[in-house]
């Protein structure tokens, strides 16, 4: 009996994670707009314009916080996901606590994009001396985002019940949290 032909070990594409640049924001807005109009991971009900997304991007990167995109290795200009982090609340005592956001383009789910983005984001946050990262996950039934954060070492720390109304139903918000160790030079 002959051996079956060698099959690739994975169908996951090679992903490049890089900083998000101004020229990427239009694609970022398309990815996010899809989630706003079709899903419950975002509680926005109207997709923001490219101009609004550019203002959000400018605010985040202008403060030195990470906003990154994932691209297939064969086309580093194509955005298939993005992630960013901003200070959890805009008060001085929260300077070392950030909230992460991760969105994946349709058709690119479960292909390693989310974990590549989140791992890079956590590394960049550690370099900023972030100590706590909070995920505020829209819809308690958002199994993909909950699993992604659990895979990245986040723990469930609470749920707000029925705080969002979208698509004719009440939605919960799940809070997950991960502690980051101090930067290596601070650990001495």
C-alpha positions as CSV (number, residue, x, y, z in Angstrom):
1,X,0.0,0.0,0.0
2,X,1.4,3.4,-1.0
3,X,1.9,6.3,1.4
4,X,-0.5,9.3,1.0
5,X,1.1,12.3,-0.5
6,X,2.7,14.7,1.9
7,X,0.1,17.3,3.0
8,X,1.0,20.6,4.4
9,X,0.9,20.7,8.2
10,X,-1.3,23.8,8.2
11,X,-3.2,25.9,5.8
12,X,-2.4,29.0,7.9
13,X,-0.8,31.7,5.9
14,X,2.4,33.4,7.0
15,X,1.5,36.6,8.6
16,X,3.4,39.8,9.0
17,X,2.5,42.1,11.9
18,X,3.7,45.7,11.4
19,X,2.8,49.2,12.5
20,X,-0.4,50.7,11.1
21,X,0.4,53.6,8.8
22,X,-2.0,56.4,7.6
23,X,-2.4,54.7,4.2
24,X,-3.7,51.5,6.0
25,X,-6.6,53.3,7.7
26,X,-9.0,52.9,4.8
27,X,-8.6,49.1,5.0
28,X,-8.8,49.2,8.8
29,X,-12.1,51.1,8.5
30,X,-13.4,48.4,6.1
31,X,-12.5,45.6,8.5
32,X,-14.0,47.4,11.5
33,X,-17.1,48.5,9.6
34,X,-17.8,44.8,8.8
35,X,-17.8,44.0,12.5
36,X,-20.0,47.0,13.4
37,X,-22.6,46.2,10.8
38,X,-22.7,42.4,11.1
39,X,-21.5,41.4,14.6
40,X,-21.8,42.2,18.2
41,X,-18.1,42.4,19.1
42,X,-18.5,46.2,18.8
43,X,-21.4,48.0,20.3
44,X,-21.2,50.7,17.7
45,X,-24.3,50.5,15.5
46,X,-23.1,52.7,12.6
47,X,-19.7,52.0,10.9
48,X,-17.4,55.0,11.4
49,X,-16.1,56.8,8.3
50,X,-12.5,56.6,7.2
51,X,-12.1,60.1,8.4
52,X,-13.3,59.1,11.9
53,X,-11.1,56.0,11.9
54,X,-8.1,58.2,11.0
55,X,-8.9,60.5,13.9
56,X,-9.0,57.5,16.2
57,X,-5.7,56.2,14.8
58,X,-4.1,59.6,15.1
59,X,-5.1,59.9,18.8
60,X,-3.7,56.4,19.6
61,X,-0.4,56.7,17.8
62,X,0.0,60.3,18.7
63,X,0.2,59.3,22.3
64,X,2.8,56.6,21.5
65,X,0.5,53.7,21.9
66,X,0.5,50.7,19.6
67,X,-1.8,50.3,16.5
68,X,-0.7,47.4,14.4
69,X,-1.9,45.5,11.3
70,X,-1.6,42.0,10.1
71,X,-0.8,41.3,6.4
72,X,-0.2,38.1,4.4
73,X,3.5,37.7,3.9
74,X,3.0,37.7,0.1
75,X,1.2,41.0,0.2
76,X,2.3,43.3,3.0
77,X,0.0,46.1,1.7
78,X,-3.2,44.0,2.4
79,X,-4.7,44.4,5.9
80,X,-6.3,41.2,7.2
81,X,-6.6,42.3,10.8
82,X,-5.7,45.1,13.2
83,X,-5.2,45.6,16.9
84,X,-4.5,48.6,19.1
85,X,-4.4,49.5,22.7
86,X,-5.2,52.6,24.6
87,X,-5.0,53.6,28.2
88,X,-7.9,51.8,30.1
89,X,-9.2,55.1,31.4
90,X,-8.0,58.6,30.8
91,X,-6.7,59.4,34.3
92,X,-3.2,59.5,35.6
93,X,-3.5,56.5,37.9
94,X,-4.4,54.3,34.9
95,X,-1.1,55.0,33.1
96,X,0.0,51.4,33.4
97,X,-3.3,49.8,32.4
98,X,-4.4,49.4,28.8
99,X,-7.5,48.1,27.0
100,X,-6.8,46.1,23.8
101,X,-8.9,45.8,20.7
102,X,-8.5,43.1,18.0
103,X,-10.5,42.8,14.7
104,X,-10.0,40.3,11.9
105,X,-11.1,40.6,8.3
106,X,-13.8,38.3,7.1
107,X,-12.4,35.0,5.8
108,X,-9.2,35.4,7.9
109,X,-10.7,34.1,11.2
110,X,-9.1,31.1,12.8
111,X,-6.0,31.4,10.7
112,X,-3.6,32.6,13.3
113,X,-4.1,36.3,12.6
114,X,-5.6,37.2,16.0
115,X,-3.0,35.5,18.1
116,X,-0.2,37.0,16.0
117,X,-1.7,40.5,16.5
118,X,-2.4,40.0,20.2
119,X,1.0,38.6,21.0
120,X,2.7,41.5,19.2
121,X,0.4,44.0,21.0
122,X,1.3,42.5,24.4
123,X,5.0,42.7,23.6
124,X,4.7,46.4,22.6
125,X,2.6,47.2,25.7
126,X,5.2,45.6,27.9
127,X,7.8,47.9,26.4
128,X,5.6,50.8,27.3
129,X,5.7,49.6,31.0
130,X,2.1,48.5,30.9
131,X,1.3,46.2,33.8
132,X,-2.3,45.3,33.2
133,X,-4.2,44.7,29.9
134,X,-8.0,44.6,30.0
135,X,-10.1,43.1,27.2
136,X,-13.7,44.5,27.1
137,X,-15.4,41.9,24.9
138,X,-18.7,42.8,23.4
139,X,-21.3,40.0,23.6
140,X,-20.8,37.2,26.2
141,X,-21.4,34.8,23.3
142,X,-18.3,36.0,21.5
143,X,-16.6,32.7,21.8
144,X,-13.8,33.5,19.3
145,X,-12.6,36.6,21.2
146,X,-12.9,35.0,24.6
147,X,-10.9,32.0,23.3
148,X,-8.3,34.2,21.7
149,X,-7.7,36.1,25.0
150,X,-7.7,33.0,27.0
151,X,-5.0,31.5,24.7
152,X,-3.0,34.7,25.2
153,X,-3.1,34.2,29.0
154,X,-6.1,36.4,29.9
155,X,-8.4,35.4,32.7
156,X,-12.1,36.1,33.0
157,X,-12.6,38.8,35.7
158,X,-16.2,39.7,35.3
159,X,-19.4,40.1,33.2
160,X,-21.7,43.1,32.9
161,X,-25.2,41.6,32.1
162,X,-27.5,43.1,29.4
163,X,-25.6,46.4,29.1
164,X,-25.8,46.7,25.3
165,X,-28.7,46.6,22.9
166,X,-28.0,45.7,19.3
167,X,-29.8,43.7,16.6
168,X,-32.9,43.6,18.7
169,X,-31.4,41.8,21.7
170,X,-29.6,42.6,25.0
171,X,-25.8,41.8,25.1
172,X,-23.4,41.2,27.9
173,X,-19.8,42.5,28.2
174,X,-17.1,40.1,29.3
175,X,-14.0,41.5,31.1
176,X,-10.8,39.6,30.8
177,X,-7.4,40.7,32.2
178,X,-3.8,39.8,31.9
179,X,-0.9,41.0,34.0
180,X,2.4,41.8,32.1
181,X,5.7,41.4,33.8
182,X,7.9,44.5,34.1
183,X,10.3,45.2,31.2
184,X,13.5,43.2,31.6
185,X,15.6,46.2,32.5
186,X,13.0,47.1,35.2
187,X,13.0,43.6,36.7
188,X,16.6,43.9,38.1
